[in-house]
Amino acid sequence: MSTHQRGRKHLRAIIAAIAVVGLGAGAYLGMRSSAAATPATPAVTTFDATASRTTLTTSVAASGTMQPAQESTLSFGGPGTVTTVNVAVGDKVTAGQPLAAIDPTDLQSAVDAAQASVDAAQADLKTAKSTGTDAAIASARSTLKAKQNALDQANTALAAATLTAPFDGTVAAVNVAVGDKIGSSSGTGSGGSTSSPAAITIITADRYTVSVGVGSADIGKITKGMHAKVTPAGATQALDGTVTGVGVVATTGASAGSSTTSFPVTITLDQPQTDLYAGIGASAQIITATRDNVLVVSSQAITRNPDGTATVQKKQPDGTYVTTPVTTGDSNGGQTEITAGLADGDTVQITIVRAPNPATSTNARSGASDPGGMSAGSGGARPGTVGSGGKPSGAQSGQFSGTSNGQEG
């Protein structure tokens, strides 16, 4: 074979290889185009739930901050130098226990001087009475009253030279030290001086309240004595409480550029708690009503129509479902009262539709995968959502019973 013939044969082989590569690339792109063009479809799951009778509660949800049930800030009644401090933060104390004291010398001198002034005023009143002049008597009586008030104040200050615990509790703050000069102009600390009136703070460490804010739409439903469930931040179990205070003056707070108005409501925990701390957040459900023997069904089974009516898909004896009008009552978020249209034991259908993930390919024939590596042929179900043939995470099914504590719907 000549050199020229060999060259032409080699050229034809190269052209054939290029054609094969081109066909393969076209087929690949066509598959990708076909996969991308296939629209994703929603995942639809249906299952049954049973209407049943239960105890239905309605409640108002709120949040706030845990506070000690009792708190007392103790202050010395007058100037002096701190001579003893018997406690530190965290110490347990009993009612009447001495906590700290200042040198009473100056306070005792003030009492003695005030007593002398009272004695002199009493003598002046006696003299005025002997003269028989009404004006002189009235003036002497006024002076005596003022001097007596000054003596009372001096005695109060002397009594407050020693601070004592007003109740059994825990020391929450100590703002003085031995050597501090109470009533001076600046500073705190050992050997320093302080003008702060708050020397020691005592709180109850096992009795707590939570102060929450309730909106104007719900405050009228709440009265003292109502039962409440309080869940402190980080806790998994709610604690029983009782509404002990309902505010009548609203407060306004700014939030995200807008102002919100709420009324303060105080809830006191029913039982002592040794593992709580003041200042942590808490959520609360204030139970506004409790009714027994109420027919309820899962709220997910109810369809709300544009004209305000409600319907359910009621299961028939032959297994089919019929759109049935119902009349609803109270709701707690998960259950809704049915006052007409269903009977105890009736079965209704719940339909859950999950929107498709736009990032997931849906060409089941090619087995294309989404960017996360989930095969479209597997149904594309993700944790916590409805997969083919499954139930949604947290969905209520079957018979409803027991007491519910959800927020009022």
Beta strands, then each sheet from edge to edge (+ up, - down):
strand 1: 43-50
strand 2: 52-68
strand 3: 71-74
strand 4: 80-85
strand 5: 92-93
strand 6: 98-102
strand 7: 162-164
strand 8: 169-174
strand 9: 181-182
strand 10: 193-194
strand 11: 200-203
strand 12: 208-214
strand 13: 227-232
strand 14: 239-246
strand 15: 251-255
strand 16: 258-269
strand 17: 281-298
strand 18: 303-304
strand 19: 310-315
strand 20: 321-331
strand 21: 335-340
strand 22: 347-354
strand 23: 398-399
sheet 1: 15+ 16- 12+ 2- 17+ 21- 20+ 19- 22+ 1- 23-
sheet 2: 15+ 16- 12+ 2- 17+ 13- 14+
sheet 3: 15+ 16- 12+ 2- 17+ 21- 20+ 19- 18+
sheet 4: 3+ 11- 8+ 5-
sheet 5: 7+ 6- 4+ 9- 10-
end
